[in-house]
Amino acid sequence: MPRFLPKSVVCVREGYTRGRLVSDLLAGLTVGIIALPLAMAFGIASIPESVAAADGVSPPAVGLYTAVVAGFLVSVFGGSRVQIAGPTGAFIVIVYDIAARHGFAGLATATMMAGVIMIIMGLARFGAMIKFIPYPVTTGFTSGIAVIIFSSQIKDFFGLDMGPVPAEFMEKWQAYSQHAASWQAAPLVVGAGSLAIMIVLRRFAPRIPGAIVAVVLASVLVWFLGLPVDTIGSRFGEIPRTLPAPHLPAFSFELVRELVPEATTIALLAAIESLLSAVVADGMIGGRHKADCELVAQGSANLASVVFGGIPATGAIARTVANIKTGGRTPLAGIVHAAILLVIMAALAPLASTIPLATLAAVLMMVAWNMSEIDHFRSILRAPGSDIAVLLTTFGLTVFMDLTVAVGVGVVLASILFMKRMTEVSNIVDIARELEDGNGGWDEPDDPDAVAKKVVPHGVEVYEITGPFFFGVADRLKDVLRQVEPPPRIFILRMRKVPAIDATGMHALDEFHDKCARQGTVLLLSGVNPHVREALERSGLFGDTLAGNVLGNIDLALERARELLPSH
């Protein structure tokens, strides 16, 4: 089915020219080199040292496994031409927390669950729904994650002599303050120098991968001068040269039940980041991704990542942009990127073990800065107060509590505020009172159906609902008759500006009809659009209570009112 046909197949059918083939190969080579330090850094930042030692896991290798397996599968089966997948900074917080509480087996279980959730989301065609996640929510938790990533690198950047870094934000900084006097000059010089190299190259030579230059120069300097700086090899041992044999993690149904919130958070983060990355890529190449196909591919890639000892993966915006800027235009570039990482593992693993951890800390600090979205954060602070509240709540919960709670509370809070705004947009207008007050702005001057141009018989009240008629507006209708004294003989409710109605609205309308009947008032509906009329017919209101009193426009409603008045 076309919706789930991978872009790799589409590109093969289009055919390759020699120029496109060369461009994709070079882009894949470049992005593979760029991804090397990032993959290892994300792996190290995601797995607590105590968990790595207890479960026999190599954190840098875990990051590489993820980049190779997920990068290959997303490129082959994904819905974007240029998406590059792998471990990303967005996952560090939630992955670290899960691994710390449940070990690597618990993390693997949560990742597999997230993969299944993403596949279901794709098959259920939820791809287009992700865009409804409010911008203040995504900015809030992205900025919060950036703060946590930055905070987690202080130990290696300054070479602090301390035990495992606490997971909680406040406890982490308390531990740093207690061991601040143990900083060491060599790691600080290496880390600061690496950071300076990346900043300078980003400013004056953005096409040069600053992370690679910093890693190579720092590794050579530390080796040549024999500086007392921790390296990947000194702390984690040598990096394996091959992928591990595929295997499924041990898990229990009790653990599965306990990890549902965390797995859902991973799935949502992966879906949001991958589709956001695909949208950014579309804007750069003038293409259009297949959102549902991408979700299925991302879910499958996460399942496979676990089978080969990896961690959660998603589309990586920075690597995807680098792929495009270096000439990548088809999924072949992503496939080559994964192959290059595999070749580097096989051929250069001993050299990769000499990379200083202070340099990787600097790399992650740059990642945190890029994720922080300071300009966007500031712009939202100038938005309406409700958006500011959502932003700061999500940001605060991400930093000080838990990412799962932050995303859930942020979405719920934004939804409540959205409903409040929709309630403010929707209204029930007393037309007669508006005319008496000279406030006819709600009626277009050239509207032939404006009530100001009609003759409303004595004993007839005309009200109009504007906007969606949902549960946020239902209570207003219940109070309308209390405001009309004495009760009118005929009550015309205009609904021409009601685009939709929900179950609560229909129930309120039914109750309002009953209330009118008890007071001897005949209820007429005017201008009900086809969609709302269909919903009311399905509910049974037309057949049971309003038959014959639903009119196409205000003229027919007033004519019907005149017919009914003599009988009263």
N, C-alpha and C positions, 0 to 999 in steps of 0.2 A: 504494500500500500504506500502511495507517494509520501504520506505524512511521515512515515518511519523509514523511508529510503535514505541511507547514509549519504552524506555529501561526497564521501570518497568514491562511491559508485557513480554519482552524478558527474564528478570530475573525470573519471575514467571514460565514461560515455562521451564526454565532450572532446576527449583526446588531449594529448600532451604535445606541445611544441618543444623544440630543443631549448629555446630560451627559457620557457617556463620551468622545464625540468632542472636546468642549471640553477635558476633562481631559488627553487624550492630546496635543492640540495644544499646550497650555501646558507640559506636561512635556517634550515634544520641544524646544520653544523654550528652556526653561531648561537642559536637558542640552546642547543645542548650544552655548550660551554658555559653559557650564562646560568643555566639551570643547575649546574654541578654544585657550586657553593650554597645556593639557595636550598636545594633539596637536603643537603647534609645539615644545614643550619636549622631548617624547620624540623628535621628529625630529632636533632639534639634538644631543641627547645620544647618538643612535644612529649618526650619520654623522661620522667624523673630518673635520676641516676640510680636510686634505690631499686626501682622497678626493673631497670635495665640489668642491674647486677643479679637480682633475684630470679628473673625469667630468662637470663642468658641472651638478652637482646642487644644488638648494636644500634644505638639511635641514629648515627649518621648513615649506616647501611639501610635502616628502615626507610629513611627519607629517599634514598636512591632507588630502592625497590619500588616505592610508590610512584616516583617520577617515571621510571621505565615502564612499568606495567600499565598504570593509568594513562600515561601519556600516549602509549601505543594504541590502547583500546579506544580511547575517546577520539583519536584521529581517524581510526578505521571505521568506527560505527557512529560517530557523532553527527550532529545536525549543523555544524559550522565548518566552513572551509578552512579556517585558519586558527581554530582554538588550540591552545597548548594547555594541557592539564598536568596536574601534579599536586604535591602538598603545598599549602598556602598559609599565610599568616593568620587568616581568619579562623583556622581550626585550632591554633596552638592552645588557646585558653581552655576550650571544652575538652580537647584531647588530653591535655596534661591532667586536668581534674579527674577525668574518667580513669586514666591509667593509674593515678595516685590512689584512687579509692578501690579500684577493682582489678588492678594489675593489667598486664598486656592482654591476657585472655578476655578480660572484660571489655577492653578497648576494641579488640577484634570483633567481639560479639556486637557491640554497639555500631561499629562500622558496617558490618554485614546487614544489620537491621536497617540502617540508614540507606544502604544500597537498595534493599527491597522496597523501602518506602518511595525512593526516587523513581524506581521502575514503575511502581503503581501510579505515581503522580503523572509520569509520562504517558502511560497507557490510558489513564483517565483524562488525558488532555488538559492537565493543569498548567501547562507551560505558559499560557497567556495569563493565568491568574497571579503569577508571581509579581507582575507589575503593580498589583494592588497593595503590596507591602508599602506603607507610608514612608516617604523619604526621610522624615525626622527619625524614624525608627532605625533604618539602615545606617544613617549617619551616626546616630547615637551609639549603636553597638560597635560599629567599625572604629569610631574614635576611641571608645572604651577599650577595645581589643588592642589598639595601637599603644595606649598607655601601659597596659599590662605587659605587652611584648617588650617594650622599652625597659620596664621595671625588672623584668626577668633576666636582663643581660648585664646588670650592674656588677654582679659577682665576677664574671669572666673578664669584663672590660677593665675593671680596676684590680683584678687579681686578688680579691679578698680571700683571706685564709679563714674559711668557715665551712660548716657542714652543708647538708642539703638545704636549698632555698625553700622556705615555706611557701605554700600555694596561695594563701590568703594575702591580699594586697597590703593591708596594714601590718600584718605580722612580718611580711617580707621586708618592708622598710624599717620596721623595728629591729629586725635581725641585721640589716645593713648598717644601721646606726651603731649597733653594739660592736660590730666588727670593722667599723670605718678605719680605725687606726692600723689595720693589718694590710692596707693597700700596698701594692708593689709597683715599683717604677717600670720594670720591663713590660709587663702586660699592658699598663696604661699607655706607655709610649707606642707599643705596637698597635693597640686598639685605636688610639687617637690618630696615629699616622694613617692607619687604614681608612678611618672615617674621613680624614682630610683628603686623601687621594680620591675617594668616591665623590665627595662634594665638589672638588675642583674639576674632575673629569665631567661630572654631570653639568657643571656650569659652562665649561669652555669646549668640551669635546663629547657631547652627549651620545654620539654614535659608538664610542669606545665603551665596552662593558667594564665599568669601574670596579665591580665586585671581583671580577677575574683578575684584573690588574693588581688590586689590593691583596688578594689571596696569594698570588704568585710572588709579588715583591716581599710580603711579610714572611712567607714560608722560607724564601731564600735568605732573608736577613736573619731570621731566628736560627736557621741551620748554620749559616756561615759564622755568625758571631757566638753561637752557643748560648743564646739568651735563656734565662730560666722562665720560660713561658709554657704553660700547658698546651699540648697539641691534641688533635683527635686521637693519634696513636697512643700517647702517654696516658690518656684518661679512658679511652674506650677500646684500645687494641686496634689491630689492623682491620681494614675494611675487607669484607669477603670479595672475591673476584668474580663470583657468579651469583645468579639468583638462587634462592633456596628451593628445594623440592616443594612442589605444591602440597599443601596440607590444610585441613580444616581445623579451626581452633576448638578446644574443648569448651562446651557451654552447657548451661542448665536452663530449664524453663523458668526457674525462679530468678535467675540473672537476667533473662530476656525481659521478664515482667518489670523488673526493677529499672532497667535501662531504657524503657520506652521514651521518657521525656528527653533524655540525652540523645538517643538515636534520632528522634524527631527534630531536635535542634540541629544536629549534624546535617540531616537531609535538607532542612530549610536553608541553612547557610550554604550548602553546596549548590542547591538549586538557584538561590539568589545570585551567588557570585558567578556561577557558570553562565547563567543567562544574561547577567549584566555584562560580563566579558564578551559574550557573543554579540550583544547589542552594540557595544563600543566597536567591536571588529567590523560589524556591518556598516557603521558610519564611516570607517576608514577605507573600506574596499568597495563600498557601494553594493554590498550583497544583502542577502536576507537568510537568516538561519532558520532551522526547523526546531522550535523550542521543545516540542514533545520528544522528538528523536534525540535531541541533546540530553534530555533528562534520563531517558532510557539508557543511553550510552554512559552517562555519568554514574548511574546506579550500578550498571554492569561492571564498570571500571572499579568501583569501590568494593564490590564483591570479589573481583579478581585480585585487587590489591591485598586484601586480607589473606587470600589463599596463598599468596607469595610473600607473606610476612610484612605487608605494608600497613599504612595508616590511611585515614580519609584523604580523598583527593577531590579537586574541583578544577574548573577552568581558572587559569591564572592570568589576570588582566595584564600585568607587567610583561610577562613572557609572551603573551599573545600579541601585545603591541610591538614588542621587539621582533617577533616573527614577521609581522606585516612590514615594519620599517626596513627589514633586511631583505625583503623581496618575496616572502612566503605568500602563496596565493591558493594553495590546495592542501589537503590533508597530508600529502607526501612530506611536507616540511615537518609536521608533528611526528610522523613515523620516524623520520631521520633523526629528529631530536632525541627520541627514545633510544634509537640504535646507538647514537653517539655516546649517550650516558652508559649504555651497557658495555661498549668498547672501552671507555675510560675505566670502568670498574675492572674489566679483565686485564687491561694493560698497565694502568697507572695507579692501582689501589695503594701500593706502598707510598707513592709520592703524596697521594691525597691524605694519608695518615699524618703527614708532617704539617698540615695546616694549623696555625695557631687558633686556639679557641677565642682569644681576644679579637682576632680579625673577624671570625664568624659572629661574635657579639656585635661588632661594628656593622656588619652586613645587616643583621636583624634590626639594629637601631635605625638604619636607613629605610628598611622595610616599614618599621613602625612610623617613621616620619611620613612616608608616602601614603600609608593607610590613614593617617590622622585626619586628613581632609579639613585642615584648619580653616581654609577659606570658606568651605561649605558650612562648617560649624558656625563660623561667625555670621554668615548670611542668614542662617536660620534664627540666630539670636535677634535678628531684626524683623522676624516674621511675627504673625499674631501670637498672643500669649499662650494659646492652646498648643501650638506647634513647639514653642519653646519648652513647655511643660513636658511634652512627649520626648523631646530631644534630651533634656537634662535627666529625666527619670530613667530612660533607657541607658544613657551614659553612666549615671551613678550606679544603677543596679549591675551593669556589666563590670564595672571596676570594683565595687565594694561587696557584691554578693555573688551572683552566678549568672552566666550568660543565658542559660535556659530560662531562668526567671525573667531576665531582662527582655529577651525577645518576646516571651509570652505576655508580660505586663505591657510592654510597649505597643504590641499589636492590639491588645484589648483596650488600652487607654486611647489609642488613635481611633479605634472603631467607635468607642463611646463618643468621642469628640466629633467624629464624622456624623454620627446619628444626631447629635445636638445641632450641628450646622444644618443638616437636612430638615430638622424640625423648624429651625428659624426660616429656612427657605419656604417650606410649606406653610399655608395659612388658610384660615376660614374667615371669609370676609362677609360682613353684614352690608349688603349693597345699599339698602335704603339709608343706613346711617352714614355711609361714605358719601352718598349724594347730598344728604342734608349738611354734612360738614364741608361740602365743596371739594372733597378729596377723591377725584375720579381718576387718579393716576394709574390705577390698576387696570383700567379699561383704555384700550387704544382709541385715540380720537377718531380715527377713520374706520373703526370696527363697526360694521353694520349690525352686529349682534349685541352691541353695548346696551346695557339695561337703561342707561340714561336716555336712550332713543325709543324706549318702549313705554307702553302704558300698563302699569302694574295695578290690577284691580284691588279695591279695598278688601282687607282680610287675607291678602297673599303676602307672604314674606319670601324674599329671594336672597339666598346666601350662595357664596361661591367658594369652592375649595381650589387652591392653587398649589401645585407641586405634588410630589408623591404622597399618597394616602397610606401611611404605614403606622406602626404602633406608636411612633413618636407624636403623631397628630391625633390619634383616636380619642384621647381624653378631652380634647378641645370640642369635638363634636358632641360628646355627652353633655357638656355644659351649655350648649347653644340654646336649647328650649327654655332653660331657666332665665335666660336674659330677655326672652320675648314675653311680654305681658300686655294684654291677655294672650293665651295661645292662639296662633293664627288658624284660620280654616284650612288654608293651603300653604304648604311649605315646599318651595322649589329649591332644590340643591343642585347648583350647576357644577358639573364635573368635567367640563371641556378641557381644563388645564391640568387634569390629573393623568400623568403618563402611566402610572402603575399603582396597584393596590395589593397589600399583603393580607394574610389571614386575620390579623388583628384589626385591620381597617374594615374588612368585610364583617367581622363580628360586631364592631362598633356601629356599622351601618345597619345591621340587623337589629341591634338593641335600640338604635335611634328610631327605626321604623316602629318598633313595638311601643316606644315611649310616645311617639306621635299618635298612634292608634288609641292609647289610653286617654289621651287628652282631646280626642276627637279631631285630630289634624290629619289631613291627607298628605302623604309624602310623594313628591314627584322628583324624579331624577332627570336632569337635562344635559345633553351633550356628552354622554358617556362614550369614550373612544372604544374601538373594537377590542383592544387587548384587555381593557378593564371590563368591558361587557362580557367577554368570554370567561374571565375569572369569576365574575358574579354569577353567570349561568351555571358554571361548574359547581359553584357553592350551593346552588338551589335557591338563592334569594329571588331570582326573577320568577321562577315557577311558583313559589310558595307565597311570597309576600308583596312583590312589586309588579306583578303581571299587569300590563296595560298602563303602568304609570312611569315607564321609562321612555323618554322622548328624545328625538334626535337633536333638537335645538331649542333655544329659549322661546321662539315664536310658537312652536308646537306645545311647549309646556304651559305658556300663558293661555293658549287656546283651550287646552285641557282644563286649566284652572277655572276658566269662565264657564265651562260645561258643568263643572262640579259645584260651583258656588250656589246656584239656585236650590240645590238639594239640602243646603245647610241653612 
